[in-house]
Amino acid sequence: MSPQRPRDEADQGGVSLMIAILFMGLVAIAGLVLDGRRLLAANTNASDLAGIAARVGAQDISPASIRAGHPTLDTDAATADATAYLTRHHVTGQVRATATVVTVTVHLPVRYQLLALSGTSSRTITQTRSAGILTGP
């Protein structure tokens, strides 16, 4: 029979504690990767939506200004069309139109999945894009 080592009471549960700490660290890293990827995708989506809405609004050139030789935007129509685009895509934002530029700011909320365990449940992504009319050849 082989002699048994005496058990050291101070080592009881040391491995379990280490595994628990490592597991929490792995969950935190997985949360950063998963929710970080979702934030990057939402950032891209918000940027695309803002840019497209601005371009939609920038297409509303006043016919009278074209005939006069100095094209300008119909600011009311540009604001309405850009806002309608955002509404169709279920996105909130602000639209500002001047005689030459339409600026759209989009707010896109992102709910965390794993990082919600840390106490932070969501974040709002904000992107602003502008589009204007071009004149000349």
N, C-alpha and C positions, 0 to 999 in steps of 0.2 A: 504494500500500500504506500502511496506517495504521501509525503508529509504535506499538510495543508498550511497555507500561509495564514497567519492571524489577520483577521479583518480589521482594517482601520476604519473606525466609525466616521472619521472626517471625510472620507471619500464616498460615503453613501449618497447617491443621487447626483454626483458630479457630472456624469455623462448625460443624464436626463436634462439637467440644466443647460449644458452646452448645446444639446440638440434643440432644445426649445429656443434658445437665443439665435442659433443659426437659422432655424425655421422662420422666425420673425424677420430676420434680415433678408431671407430669400423672398418672403411675401412682400416686403418693402421694395425690393429691387424689381420684382414682377409688376408691382403697382406702378412704379416709375416708368417701366418700359411700356406697359399696356396703356395707361392713361396718358403718358407722354406722346405715344403714337396717335391717340385720339385727338390730343390737343393740336398736334401738327396737321392732321387731316382737317380738323375744323378751321384752322388758320388758313389753309389753302382754299377750302370751300368758301369761307367768308370773303377772302380776297377775290375769288372768281365771281361770286355773286355781286359784290360791290362794283367790280369793273364792268361786268355785263350790264348791270342796271344803269351805270353812268353812260355807257355807249348807247343804250336804248334811249335814254333821255336826250343825248346829244344829236340824235337823228331828227329832232323836231326843229328844223330850221324854218323860220318865218318866211313864207313865200313872198311877202311884200319886200322884205329886206334883200332877198335874192334879186328881185326885179330892180331894186335901187342900186345894186352893185356892191353892197356891203352886208354880207350874210350875218345874221344874228339869230340866236335861239329864241323860240317862243317859250319863255320861261315857265309859263303856266302849264303848257302842254308837256314840256320836258319834265317838270316836277311830277305831273300826274302819271306819265308813262313810266318813269323810273320807280315811283311808289307802287304802281300797279304790278310791275315786275317783281318787286320785293314781296308784295302781298301774295302773288301766285306761288312763290316759293316758301311761304310761311316763315319769313324772316322779318325781324324788326330793324329799323334803321331810320336815318335822316337823309333827306335829299335837299340840296341847295343848288339853285340854278341861277346863273348870271347870263348876260348877253352872249358870252362866248364859252362858258365852261359849266358842266354839270358835275357836282361833287356828291358822292354817295358814301355814307358811313353805315356799315352793317354791324349789328351786335348779335353774336351767335353764342347761346349758352351751351356749355359742355358739362354733363354730369359725370363725375368720377365714378369708377367702378371699384377698384381696389383701394385707391387713395382715400375713398370715403371712410375707410376704417380709421384714418388718422384724424378725423374730425372735420375735414374740409370736403364739402359735398359737391361743389361745382365751381366753375370759372366761366367768365364771359369773355369771348374772343371778340375784339373790335378791329375792323379793317376799314380804311378809307381809300377810295380810288376816285380819280377824276377823268373826264373825257371832254374834249372840246371840239369845236368845228375847225376845219382847216381851210384856208383860202390860198389861192395861187396854184400854179402848175404843179 
